[in-house]
Amino acid sequence: MEIILVFSMAVASYLIGSLPSSVWVGKAYHGLDVRDFGSGNAGATNTFRVLGTPTGIVVLFLDVIKGVTATSLIHYIPSVQWGTEQFVNLQLLFGLMAVIGHIFPIYVDFKGGKGIATLFGMLIGIHYALALACVGLFLIVLLSTKYVSLSSILAAVAFPIFTIFVFKRDEPLFIAFGIAAAVLVILTHKKNITRLIQGEESKANLFKSKS
């Protein structure tokens, strides 16, 4: 019975993650599909770039909430005790399924975003202090360079480092996830890395809106 419940929650997490916030919000309020403009990516970063800060903030919030919601599904499995390694492992499973859903959303032909915001929401649900440390680094780099991609990559790489050396977490799967997440972010940002090296990466127009 518990296996069926876990499987159901994992599927639900994927479906939650698949909700294409940028596509639906963009079409509803601007009549545009963000995937047809900018980087062609269905994520918060491209939404900021194409549709402006107000819409970008809405999409960012919704994408973060997807990760938080997915990890919160653990509370519907009463047999798993809070704080145990099994509890954290299932949070990782549900959160990861949401991130996969965001990257490959079933509702819009499996063409989604890069999963950074949903990954952050997942991290909030599991360890909010670690999440705050990563977002702090993200903001420092972003305000210094205005490169969202560089900020995301450095924050992702810092994730496993903070996990092991700052917060002293010792759950093997959590550490492995941190490393895997960093690698995933690097892989999904290969084009951005190339543009950064060539000096062609677009900078974020912070606090500006689009008409």
Backbone as a chain_set.jsonl record, in Angstrom:
{"seq": "MEIILVFSMAVASYLIGSLPSSVWVGKAYHGLDVRDFGSGNAGATNTFRVLGTPTGIVVLFLDVIKGVTATSLIHYIPSVQWGTEQFVNLQLLFGLMAVIGHIFPIYVDFKGGKGIATLFGMLIGIHYALALACVGLFLIVLLSTKYVSLSSILAAVAFPIFTIFVFKRDEPLFIAFGIAAAVLVILTHKKNITRLIQGEESKANLFKSKS", "coords": {"N": [[0.833, -1.206, 0.0], [1.943, 1.255, 0.812], [3.927, 1.556, -1.102], [2.439, 1.965, -3.405], [1.265, 4.39, -2.727], [3.5, 6.07, -2.523], [4.393, 5.942, -5.181], [2.194, 7.137, -6.438], [2.345, 9.726, -5.389], [4.769, 10.504, -6.464], [4.193, 10.584, -9.193], [2.241, 12.581, -9.11], [3.862, 14.694, -8.31], [5.468, 15.045, -10.563], [3.498, 15.893, -12.38], [2.715, 18.266, -11.176], [5.101, 19.72, -11.344], [5.176, 19.922, -14.08], [3.422, 21.906, -14.787], [3.172, 24.55, -16.891], [4.149, 27.415, -16.16], [5.271, 29.827, -17.251], [4.485, 29.718, -19.933], [1.643, 29.582, -19.85], [0.984, 31.893, -18.324], [2.178, 33.868, -19.892], [0.692, 33.655, -22.297], [-1.867, 34.174, -21.335], [-1.803, 36.813, -20.294], [-0.289, 38.355, -22.04], [-0.603, 37.383, -24.543], [1.368, 35.917, -25.752], [3.715, 33.33, -26.478], [6.37, 32.519, -24.614], [8.353, 30.864, -25.508], [8.711, 31.388, -28.121], [10.322, 33.519, -28.321], [13.286, 35.437, -27.4], [15.508, 33.394, -25.645], [14.117, 31.167, -26.216], [13.397, 29.534, -24.229], [11.275, 28.047, -21.788], [11.118, 29.302, -19.158], [11.561, 31.131, -16.018], [13.639, 33.01, -16.319], [13.776, 33.645, -19.097], [11.249, 34.669, -19.291], [11.391, 37.009, -17.74], [13.124, 38.369, -19.433], [11.7, 38.577, -21.855], [9.004, 39.32, -21.285], [9.128, 41.09, -19.204], [9.752, 42.487, -15.872], [7.524, 42.433, -13.877], [5.813, 40.285, -14.804], [7.714, 38.295, -14.935], [8.375, 37.971, -12.237], [6.007, 36.889, -11.229], [5.914, 34.416, -12.598], [8.328, 33.29, -11.705], [7.757, 33.019, -8.963], [5.621, 31.162, -9.075], [6.928, 28.956, -10.201], [8.788, 28.336, -8.217], [7.043, 27.648, -6.152], [6.051, 25.257, -7.137], [8.12, 23.428, -6.658], [8.256, 23.52, -3.837], [5.693, 22.621, -3.176], [5.709, 20.0, -4.217], [7.664, 18.664, -2.608], [6.326, 18.844, -0.242], [4.39, 16.947, -0.373], [5.141, 14.723, 0.978], [4.04, 14.743, 3.477], [1.649, 13.522, 3.238], [2.066, 10.915, 3.536], [1.75, 9.201, 6.107], [3.131, 7.187, 7.474], [5.802, 7.662, 7.353], [8.284, 9.085, 9.245], [8.954, 12.407, 10.338], [12.065, 14.04, 9.752], [13.631, 11.77, 9.544], [15.945, 9.715, 7.653], [14.641, 8.427, 5.59], [12.453, 10.095, 5.223], [13.674, 12.441, 4.202], [14.777, 11.347, 1.877], [12.497, 10.663, 0.392], [11.417, 13.181, 0.034], [13.368, 14.198, -1.637], [12.951, 12.561, -3.876], [10.321, 13.284, -4.678], [10.659, 16.027, -5.113], [12.598, 16.011, -7.134], [11.165, 14.788, -9.173], [9.372, 16.817, -9.712], [11.097, 18.774, -10.715], [12.004, 17.472, -13.022], [9.586, 17.387, -14.333], [9.216, 20.118, -14.799], [11.284, 20.65, -16.595], [10.689, 18.869, -18.644], [7.786, 19.208, -19.524], [4.63, 17.686, -19.598], [2.343, 18.9, -20.499], [2.9, 20.763, -22.488], [4.192, 19.718, -24.846], [6.581, 18.674, -23.837], [8.544, 20.627, -23.696], [10.169, 22.574, -21.752], [11.421, 24.64, -19.056], [14.628, 25.316, -17.475], [14.641, 24.448, -14.919], [15.65, 25.682, -12.596], [14.336, 27.46, -10.768], [12.312, 25.786, -9.762], [13.875, 23.793, -8.665], [15.055, 25.29, -6.651], [12.783, 25.811, -5.108], [12.23, 23.238, -4.278], [14.462, 22.809, -2.669], [13.983, 24.662, -0.656], [11.821, 23.425, 0.559], [13.067, 21.218, 1.682], [15.429, 22.027, 3.083], [15.552, 24.955, 4.337], [17.444, 26.846, 5.229], [19.791, 26.211, 3.877], [18.851, 26.68, 1.345], [18.498, 29.461, 1.457], [21.156, 30.273, 1.707], [22.171, 29.55, -0.786], [20.563, 31.124, -2.496], [21.345, 33.589, -1.621], [24.001, 33.739, -2.531], [23.432, 33.567, -5.245], [22.073, 36.024, -5.672], [24.053, 37.883, -5.041], [25.957, 37.423, -7.064], [24.342, 37.942, -9.28], [23.579, 40.668, -8.966], [26.067, 41.747, -9.161], [27.057, 41.029, -11.687], [24.912, 40.857, -13.453], [24.277, 38.638, -14.922], [22.11, 36.118, -15.278], [22.384, 33.421, -15.857], [25.064, 32.79, -15.124], [24.882, 33.318, -12.404], [23.05, 31.35, -11.621], [24.475, 29.001, -12.223], [26.749, 29.175, -10.515], [25.504, 29.237, -8.011], [24.323, 26.726, -8.018], [26.56, 25.036, -8.123], [27.628, 25.698, -5.689], [25.81, 24.551, -4.001], [26.173, 21.631, -3.291], [28.622, 22.006, -2.009], [28.099, 23.769, 0.132], [26.305, 22.094, 1.427], [27.886, 19.934, 2.371], [30.161, 21.082, 3.686], [29.384, 23.38, 5.102], [26.776, 23.123, 6.254], [26.965, 20.571, 7.153], [25.567, 18.216, 6.445], [24.836, 14.751, 6.358], [23.475, 12.827, 4.961], [23.632, 10.376, 2.56], [22.201, 10.261, 0.046], [21.22, 12.827, -0.172], [23.521, 14.354, -0.389], [24.534, 13.235, -2.734], [22.506, 13.996, -4.447], [22.839, 16.783, -4.406], [25.281, 17.053, -5.761], [24.581, 15.906, -8.209], [22.588, 17.691, -9.002], [24.051, 20.018, -9.388], [25.626, 19.24, -11.563], [23.591, 18.791, -13.426], [22.548, 21.375, -13.754], [24.748, 22.651, -14.902], [24.922, 21.201, -17.31], [22.466, 21.861, -18.514], [22.929, 24.448, -19.032], [24.778, 24.702, -21.028], [24.89, 26.104, -23.495], [24.663, 28.685, -22.566], [27.023, 28.913, -21.115], [28.882, 28.78, -23.162], [28.234, 31.172, -24.494], [28.873, 32.969, -22.465], [31.644, 32.657, -22.262], [32.343, 33.589, -24.779], [31.577, 36.152, -24.556], [29.012, 36.913, -25.271], [26.672, 36.564, -23.904], [23.416, 37.47, -22.797], [22.559, 40.168, -20.65], [20.65, 40.592, -17.642], [17.853, 42.725, -17.575], [17.332, 44.305, -14.968], [14.594, 45.14, -12.903], [13.116, 46.416, -14.847], [10.311, 46.899, -16.977], [8.323, 45.368, -19.575], [6.545, 46.594, -22.401]], "CA": [[0.0, 0.0, 0.0], [2.816, 2.42, 0.892], [4.612, 1.688, -2.382], [1.469, 2.568, -4.328], [1.111, 5.782, -2.314], [4.727, 6.773, -2.923], [4.362, 6.052, -6.641], [1.17, 8.121, -6.788], [2.865, 11.048, -5.052], [5.835, 10.805, -7.417], [3.515, 10.973, -10.431], [1.632, 13.884, -8.838], [4.953, 15.675, -8.284], [5.824, 15.307, -11.963], [2.422, 16.672, -12.986], [2.806, 19.613, -10.594], [6.256, 20.353, -11.963], [4.913, 20.116, -15.505], [2.576, 23.076, -15.013], [4.034, 25.494, -17.621], [3.787, 28.739, -15.666], [5.642, 30.904, -18.174], [3.686, 29.614, -21.164], [0.252, 29.935, -19.575], [0.902, 33.298, -17.901], [2.501, 34.683, -21.057], [-0.43, 33.645, -23.232], [-3.045, 34.752, -20.698], [-1.685, 38.252, -20.039], [0.401, 39.062, -23.118], [-0.911, 36.762, -25.827], [2.623, 35.457, -26.328], [4.377, 32.132, -25.969], [7.758, 32.958, -24.405], [9.255, 29.966, -26.221], [8.896, 31.919, -29.472], [11.132, 34.732, -28.238], [14.457, 35.361, -26.532], [16.281, 32.151, -25.716], [13.227, 30.066, -26.57], [13.257, 28.703, -23.033], [10.03, 28.271, -21.053], [11.446, 29.454, -17.751], [11.413, 32.472, -15.459], [14.659, 33.908, -16.859], [13.341, 34.129, -20.406], [10.05, 35.475, -19.062], [11.894, 38.326, -17.353], [13.743, 38.996, -20.594], [10.73, 38.818, -22.919], [7.751, 39.92, -20.836], [9.359, 42.11, -18.2], [9.925, 42.107, -14.466], [6.307, 42.011, -13.16], [5.405, 38.944, -15.226], [8.793, 37.395, -14.543], [8.256, 37.703, -10.8], [4.867, 35.969, -11.066], [6.332, 33.098, -13.087], [9.342, 32.805, -10.777], [7.057, 32.59, -7.747], [4.867, 29.937, -9.367], [7.872, 27.85, -10.421], [9.322, 27.975, -6.894], [5.961, 26.982, -5.413], [5.939, 23.88, -7.638], [9.09, 22.615, -5.92], [7.839, 23.452, -2.429], [4.494, 21.77, -3.106], [6.076, 18.6, -4.465], [8.317, 18.1, -1.426], [5.348, 18.823, 0.849], [3.524, 15.774, -0.506], [5.607, 13.723, 1.936], [3.176, 14.78, 4.659], [0.484, 12.666, 2.985], [2.474, 9.535, 3.802], [1.873, 9.271, 7.571], [4.007, 6.156, 8.034], [7.184, 8.139, 7.302], [8.479, 10.051, 10.326], [9.689, 13.628, 10.007], [13.455, 14.107, 10.186], [14.37, 10.544, 9.287], [16.594, 9.671, 6.337], [13.61, 8.048, 4.628], [11.672, 11.308, 4.999], [14.458, 13.287, 3.303], [14.926, 10.661, 0.591], [11.245, 10.784, -0.357], [11.338, 14.578, -0.381], [14.249, 14.301, -2.8], [12.282, 11.899, -4.993], [9.19, 14.092, -5.135], [11.183, 17.277, -5.649], [13.265, 15.722, -8.401], [10.123, 14.54, -10.167], [8.836, 18.129, -10.085], [12.103, 19.418, -11.559], [11.927, 16.784, -14.319], [8.349, 17.858, -14.957], [9.429, 21.481, -15.273], [12.165, 20.599, -17.762], [9.985, 18.126, -19.697], [6.363, 19.278, -19.155], [3.742, 16.89, -20.442], [1.243, 19.715, -21.012], [3.306, 21.601, -23.629], [5.099, 18.997, -25.751], [7.839, 18.346, -23.155], [9.52, 21.703, -23.915], [10.037, 23.437, -20.598], [12.533, 25.483, -18.647], [15.843, 24.638, -17.027], [14.362, 23.855, -13.616], [16.363, 26.308, -11.491], [13.396, 27.962, -9.768], [11.649, 24.64, -9.14], [14.916, 23.179, -7.835], [15.171, 26.132, -5.471], [11.603, 25.551, -4.288], [12.459, 21.918, -3.685], [15.452, 22.967, -1.615], [13.297, 25.339, 0.444], [11.006, 22.429, 1.242], [13.907, 20.244, 2.381], [16.373, 22.671, 4.005], [15.394, 26.347, 3.955], [18.67, 27.611, 5.493], [20.673, 25.925, 2.743], [18.257, 27.39, 0.208], [18.797, 30.882, 1.621], [22.586, 30.458, 1.426], [22.341, 29.475, -2.247], [19.941, 32.283, -3.142], [22.18, 34.73, -1.275], [25.103, 33.747, -3.495], [22.818, 33.872, -6.538], [21.777, 37.458, -5.751], [25.33, 38.617, -5.047], [26.524, 37.309, -8.41], [23.43, 38.593, -10.226], [23.692, 42.115, -8.828], [27.421, 42.139, -9.55], [27.329, 40.787, -13.11], [23.654, 40.896, -14.217], [24.135, 37.407, -15.683], [21.287, 35.145, -14.559], [22.949, 32.088, -16.09], [26.25, 32.642, -14.281], [24.404, 33.277, -11.022], [22.438, 30.04, -11.421], [25.52, 27.973, -12.247], [27.569, 29.267, -9.305], [24.673, 28.842, -6.876], [24.149, 25.27, -8.101], [27.836, 24.422, -7.753], [27.807, 25.928, -4.252], [24.843, 23.722, -3.287], [26.794, 20.492, -2.595], [29.714, 22.482, -1.152], [27.449, 24.236, 1.354], [25.695, 20.925, 2.083], [28.895, 19.109, 3.038], [31.148, 21.782, 4.517], [28.793, 24.429, 5.937], [25.649, 22.62, 7.038], [27.375, 19.27, 7.697], [24.576, 17.163, 6.219], [25.543, 13.501, 6.098], [22.649, 11.859, 4.246], [24.294, 10.072, 1.28], [21.406, 10.615, -1.128], [21.109, 14.282, -0.239], [24.805, 14.808, -0.922], [24.58, 12.798, -4.139], [21.577, 14.857, -5.178], [23.464, 18.091, -4.565], [26.285, 16.942, -6.825], [23.863, 15.657, -9.466], [21.894, 18.922, -9.362], [25.065, 20.933, -9.921], [25.975, 18.75, -12.898], [22.425, 19.02, -14.28], [22.479, 22.809, -14.071], [25.831, 22.93, -15.845], [24.562, 20.613, -18.603], [21.355, 22.602, -19.111], [23.396, 25.798, -19.339], [25.95, 24.611, -21.913], [24.87, 27.202, -24.461], [24.936, 29.915, -21.819], [28.448, 28.91, -20.784], [29.577, 29.142, -24.401], [28.032, 32.608, -24.731], [29.624, 33.702, -21.439], [33.052, 32.612, -22.656], [32.497, 34.405, -25.984], [31.143, 37.514, -24.256], [27.775, 37.169, -26.003], [25.517, 36.263, -23.059], [22.575, 38.629, -22.495], [22.45, 40.544, -19.239], [19.274, 40.799, -17.2], [17.427, 44.118, -17.386], [16.706, 44.266, -13.665], [13.634, 46.152, -12.479], [12.487, 47.089, -15.976], [9.124, 46.195, -17.476], [8.096, 45.402, -21.023], [5.207, 47.068, -22.771]], "C": [[0.867, 1.255, 0.0], [3.548, 2.654, -0.426], [3.699, 2.354, -3.406], [1.306, 4.051, -4.015], [2.319, 6.613, -2.728], [4.748, 6.982, -4.43], [3.366, 7.12, -7.081], [1.66, 9.542, -6.52], [3.978, 11.465, -6.011], [5.235, 11.268, -8.747], [2.878, 12.352, -10.268], [2.68, 14.989, -8.844], [5.378, 16.041, -9.702], [4.775, 16.194, -12.625], [2.407, 18.104, -12.46], [3.959, 20.375, -11.239], [6.036, 20.691, -13.427], [4.063, 21.354, -15.802], [3.426, 24.189, -15.636], [3.689, 26.945, -17.292], [4.064, 29.833, -16.693], [4.784, 30.902, -19.433], [2.265, 30.082, -20.914], [0.101, 31.397, -19.176], [1.178, 34.215, -19.09], [1.344, 34.767, -22.046], [-1.643, 34.356, -22.643], [-2.97, 36.273, -20.609], [-0.999, 39.038, -21.156], [0.077, 38.51, -24.501], [0.313, 36.229, -26.534], [3.079, 34.152, -25.677], [5.864, 32.48, -25.84], [8.757, 32.078, -25.152], [9.514, 30.422, -27.651], [9.815, 33.139, -29.494], [12.348, 34.5, -27.34], [15.249, 34.094, -26.758], [15.44, 30.962, -26.155], [12.954, 29.133, -25.411], [11.989, 29.065, -22.274], [10.288, 28.344, -19.549], [11.316, 30.891, -17.304], [12.406, 33.452, -16.067], [14.237, 34.485, -18.197], [12.078, 34.971, -20.284], [10.431, 36.887, -18.645], [12.39, 39.078, -18.595], [12.7, 39.426, -21.63], [9.529, 39.643, -22.451], [7.914, 40.935, -19.713], [9.348, 41.592, -16.775], [8.641, 41.674, -13.769], [5.863, 40.591, -13.508], [6.456, 37.915, -14.834], [8.711, 37.011, -13.081], [7.128, 36.711, -10.533], [5.269, 34.55, -11.451], [7.371, 32.488, -12.153], [8.702, 32.264, -9.509], [6.328, 31.267, -7.97], [5.792, 28.742, -9.551], [8.506, 27.398, -9.105], [8.29, 27.188, -6.103], [5.789, 25.536, -5.865], [6.889, 22.959, -6.883], [8.721, 22.441, -4.461], [6.663, 22.493, -2.272], [4.84, 20.297, -3.273], [6.719, 17.965, -3.234], [7.347, 17.986, -0.256], [4.412, 17.62, 0.776], [3.925, 14.652, 0.444], [4.69, 13.639, 3.146], [1.903, 13.96, 4.477], [0.836, 11.188, 3.093], [2.758, 9.443, 5.3], [2.828, 8.254, 8.19], [5.473, 6.577, 8.066], [7.359, 9.253, 8.328], [9.345, 11.222, 9.878], [11.122, 13.555, 10.54], [14.273, 12.863, 9.938], [14.996, 10.604, 7.895], [15.591, 9.298, 5.261], [12.758, 9.254, 4.259], [12.378, 12.203, 3.981], [14.574, 12.655, 1.921], [13.659, 10.773, -0.258], [11.007, 12.236, -0.792], [12.186, 14.806, -1.639], [13.579, 13.713, -4.039], [11.179, 12.785, -5.555], [9.673, 15.411, -5.748], [11.836, 17.085, -6.998], [12.255, 15.467, -9.505], [9.506, 15.862, -10.631], [9.8, 18.864, -11.008], [12.094, 18.8, -12.959], [10.68, 17.243, -15.071], [8.5, 19.258, -15.523], [10.273, 21.493, -16.552], [11.478, 19.92, -18.947], [8.487, 18.081, -19.37], [5.441, 18.561, -20.131], [2.664, 17.737, -21.108], [1.61, 20.519, -22.26], [4.439, 20.938, -24.416], [6.49, 18.767, -25.161], [8.948, 19.382, -23.395], [9.373, 22.739, -22.809], [11.241, 24.309, -20.34], [13.708, 24.652, -18.176], [15.732, 24.138, -15.587], [15.0, 24.528, -12.415], [15.409, 26.759, -10.39], [12.7, 26.818, -9.034], [12.624, 23.878, -8.241], [15.093, 23.968, -6.544], [13.994, 25.913, -4.531], [11.696, 24.215, -3.583], [13.407, 22.018, -2.501], [14.864, 23.685, -0.408], [12.511, 24.328, 1.262], [11.815, 21.443, 2.064], [14.788, 20.901, 3.438], [16.404, 24.164, 3.666], [16.646, 27.182, 4.188], [19.679, 27.43, 4.364], [20.168, 26.648, 1.501], [18.586, 28.875, 0.272], [20.263, 31.179, 1.321], [22.826, 30.465, -0.081], [21.742, 30.693, -2.94], [20.716, 33.55, -2.808], [23.346, 34.869, -2.244], [24.593, 34.118, -4.879], [22.628, 35.379, -6.695], [23.051, 38.295, -5.797], [25.944, 38.611, -6.447], [25.659, 38.053, -9.425], [23.569, 40.109, -10.172], [25.061, 42.616, -9.277], [27.637, 42.061, -11.056], [26.135, 40.966, -14.025], [23.49, 39.686, -15.14], [23.344, 36.396, -14.856], [21.893, 33.755, -14.677], [24.156, 31.838, -15.189], [25.859, 32.531, -12.81], [23.826, 31.905, -10.69], [23.49, 28.945, -11.327], [26.333, 27.989, -10.955], [26.779, 28.868, -8.062], [24.485, 27.328, -6.842], [25.42, 24.54, -7.685], [28.077, 24.566, -6.249], [26.899, 25.027, -3.407], [25.5, 22.535, -2.585], [27.932, 20.915, -1.66], [29.161, 22.968, 0.183], [26.887, 23.063, 2.158], [26.711, 20.172, 2.931], [29.7, 19.896, 4.076], [30.567, 22.855, 5.442], [27.709, 23.872, 6.846], [25.85, 21.191, 7.543], [26.297, 18.196, 7.556], [25.306, 15.884, 5.824], [24.686, 12.433, 5.425], [23.247, 11.61, 2.858], [23.505, 10.508, 0.053], [21.275, 12.119, -1.287], [22.387, 14.881, -0.819], [24.92, 14.464, -2.408], [23.663, 13.66, -4.993], [22.181, 16.227, -5.424], [24.472, 18.098, -5.696], [25.604, 16.772, -8.176], [23.153, 16.924, -9.943], [22.861, 19.924, -9.973], [25.452, 20.536, -11.35], [24.829, 19.023, -13.879], [22.331, 20.478, -14.706], [23.559, 23.184, -15.078], [25.467, 22.415, -17.247], [23.445, 21.394, -19.294], [21.746, 24.033, -19.462], [24.616, 25.779, -20.278], [26.013, 25.764, -22.91], [25.183, 28.524, -23.773], [26.42, 30.036, -21.493], [29.27, 29.31, -22.008], [29.456, 30.64, -24.681], [28.783, 33.457, -23.71], [31.102, 33.781, -21.821], [33.312, 33.533, -23.848], [32.083, 35.857, -25.765], [29.85, 37.906, -24.938], [26.518, 36.908, -25.168], [24.75, 37.551, -22.734], [22.536, 38.89, -20.995], [20.993, 40.81, -18.905], [18.997, 42.286, -17.055], [16.63, 44.199, -16.089], [15.782, 45.464, -13.447], [13.051, 46.974, -13.637], [11.322, 46.256, -16.469], [9.022, 46.332, -18.983], [6.688, 45.904, -21.304], [4.467, 45.957, -23.486]], "O": [[0.576, 2.212, -0.718], [3.768, 3.797, -0.828], [4.138, 3.205, -4.18], [1.219, 4.876, -4.925], [2.171, 7.729, -3.225], [5.079, 8.068, -4.906], [3.649, 7.91, -7.981], [1.425, 10.449, -7.318], [4.113, 12.645, -6.333], [5.714, 12.228, -9.351], [2.959, 13.19, -11.166], [2.421, 16.092, -9.324], [5.619, 17.211, -10.002], [5.115, 17.134, -13.344], [2.123, 19.043, -13.204], [3.808, 21.532, -11.63], [6.634, 21.629, -13.954], [3.995, 21.798, -16.948], [4.314, 24.721, -14.97], [3.012, 27.618, -18.069], [3.2, 30.663, -16.974], [4.403, 31.959, -19.936], [1.733, 30.89, -21.676], [-0.817, 32.071, -19.643], [0.493, 35.221, -19.275], [1.054, 35.842, -22.573], [-2.364, 35.056, -23.353], [-3.973, 36.952, -20.827], [-1.119, 40.262, -21.211], [0.443, 39.108, -25.513], [0.322, 36.096, -27.757], [2.855, 33.914, -24.49], [6.538, 32.708, -26.844], [9.886, 32.5, -25.403], [10.416, 29.916, -28.318], [10.058, 33.723, -30.55], [12.428, 33.505, -26.62], [15.616, 33.754, -27.883], [15.968, 29.885, -26.434], [12.355, 28.071, -25.582], [11.66, 30.242, -22.128], [9.75, 27.555, -18.773], [11.0, 31.772, -18.104], [12.059, 34.608, -16.309], [14.331, 35.694, -18.407], [11.859, 35.884, -21.081], [9.858, 37.857, -19.141], [12.108, 40.262, -18.776], [12.803, 40.506, -22.211], [9.092, 40.558, -23.149], [6.941, 41.573, -19.312], [8.995, 40.445, -16.502], [8.645, 40.631, -13.115], [5.572, 39.791, -12.62], [6.124, 36.795, -14.447], [8.949, 35.857, -12.722], [7.271, 35.804, -9.713], [4.997, 33.598, -10.719], [7.303, 31.299, -11.843], [9.058, 31.185, -9.035], [6.413, 30.359, -7.143], [5.477, 27.638, -9.107], [8.735, 26.205, -8.904], [8.614, 26.188, -5.462], [5.42, 24.678, -5.063], [6.518, 21.846, -6.51], [8.854, 21.35, -3.906], [6.635, 21.665, -1.361], [4.321, 19.447, -2.55], [6.36, 16.85, -2.855], [7.519, 17.138, 0.619], [3.721, 17.307, 1.746], [3.143, 13.734, 0.689], [4.576, 12.584, 3.771], [1.164, 13.727, 5.434], [0.021, 10.319, 2.784], [3.907, 9.595, 5.714], [3.285, 8.444, 9.317], [6.293, 5.935, 8.722], [6.65, 10.258, 8.278], [10.323, 11.058, 9.149], [11.357, 13.067, 11.645], [15.492, 12.887, 10.102], [14.623, 11.436, 7.068], [15.674, 9.794, 4.138], [12.382, 9.414, 3.098], [11.765, 12.666, 3.02], [14.479, 13.349, 0.909], [13.732, 10.956, -1.473], [10.459, 12.482, -1.866], [11.779, 15.504, -2.568], [13.636, 14.299, -5.121], [11.11, 13.011, -6.763], [9.157, 15.852, -6.775], [11.655, 17.898, -7.905], [12.46, 15.882, -10.645], [9.158, 16.011, -11.803], [9.377, 19.503, -11.971], [12.168, 19.514, -13.959], [10.712, 17.458, -16.282], [7.978, 19.559, -16.597], [10.001, 22.26, -17.476], [11.649, 20.326, -20.096], [7.972, 17.033, -18.982], [5.476, 18.807, -21.336], [2.127, 17.358, -22.148], [0.723, 20.917, -23.016], [5.501, 21.526, -24.619], [7.47, 18.675, -25.9], [10.134, 19.063, -23.309], [8.564, 23.661, -22.908], [11.983, 24.671, -21.253], [13.785, 23.45, -18.434], [16.642, 23.472, -15.094], [14.906, 24.002, -11.307], [15.638, 26.477, -9.214], [12.521, 26.878, -7.818], [12.241, 23.379, -7.183], [15.26, 23.387, -5.471], [14.166, 25.837, -3.315], [11.29, 24.079, -2.43], [13.189, 21.395, -1.462], [15.198, 23.364, 0.732], [12.526, 24.359, 2.492], [11.309, 20.888, 3.039], [14.89, 20.402, 4.558], [17.183, 24.594, 2.816], [16.902, 28.126, 3.44], [20.339, 28.383, 3.949], [20.954, 27.164, 0.706], [18.916, 29.482, -0.747], [20.58, 32.219, 0.744], [23.59, 31.284, -0.591], [22.342, 31.238, -3.867], [20.751, 34.485, -3.608], [23.647, 35.964, -2.721], [25.231, 34.884, -5.601], [22.98, 35.946, -7.729], [23.117, 39.298, -6.508], [26.389, 39.642, -6.951], [26.179, 38.716, -10.322], [23.664, 40.763, -11.21], [25.203, 43.757, -9.717], [28.311, 42.911, -11.639], [26.294, 41.199, -15.223], [22.653, 39.708, -16.042], [23.842, 35.878, -13.857], [21.912, 32.997, -13.707], [24.254, 30.784, -14.561], [26.438, 31.742, -12.064], [24.076, 31.36, -9.615], [23.413, 28.069, -10.466], [26.58, 26.938, -10.363], [27.322, 28.231, -7.159], [24.487, 26.719, -5.772], [25.359, 23.538, -6.973], [28.652, 23.682, -5.614], [27.186, 24.772, -2.238], [25.391, 22.437, -1.363], [28.179, 20.265, -0.644], [29.688, 22.623, 1.241], [26.972, 23.031, 3.386], [26.43, 19.813, 4.075], [29.895, 19.436, 5.201], [31.181, 23.203, 6.45], [27.714, 24.111, 8.054], [25.011, 20.662, 8.271], [26.131, 17.362, 8.445], [26.269, 15.918, 5.057], [25.097, 11.278, 5.321], [23.356, 12.543, 2.062], [24.077, 11.066, -0.883], [21.224, 12.628, -2.406], [22.339, 15.801, -1.636], [25.341, 15.284, -3.223], [24.0, 14.01, -6.124], [22.055, 16.778, -6.518], [24.517, 19.033, -6.495], [25.988, 17.401, -9.161], [23.116, 17.204, -11.141], [22.537, 20.596, -10.952], [25.587, 21.388, -12.228], [25.061, 19.432, -15.016], [22.067, 20.781, -15.869], [23.305, 23.952, -16.005], [25.679, 23.107, -18.243], [23.47, 21.571, -20.512], [20.984, 24.747, -20.113], [25.39, 26.735, -20.31], [27.081, 26.333, -23.138], [25.88, 29.375, -24.326], [27.001, 31.117, -21.581], [30.228, 30.077, -21.906], [30.428, 31.296, -25.053], [29.273, 34.537, -24.039], [31.728, 34.836, -21.715], [34.359, 34.176, -23.928], [32.213, 36.692, -26.661], [29.601, 39.09, -25.164], [25.407, 37.023, -25.686], [25.349, 38.583, -22.435], [22.486, 37.965, -20.184], [20.203, 41.202, -19.765], [19.802, 43.023, -16.485], [15.4, 44.167, -16.107], [16.117, 46.61, -13.748], [12.557, 48.084, -13.435], [11.353, 45.029, -16.381], [9.551, 47.266, -19.585], [5.761, 45.661, -20.531], [3.317, 46.139, -23.887]]}, "num_chains": 1, "name": "protein.A"}
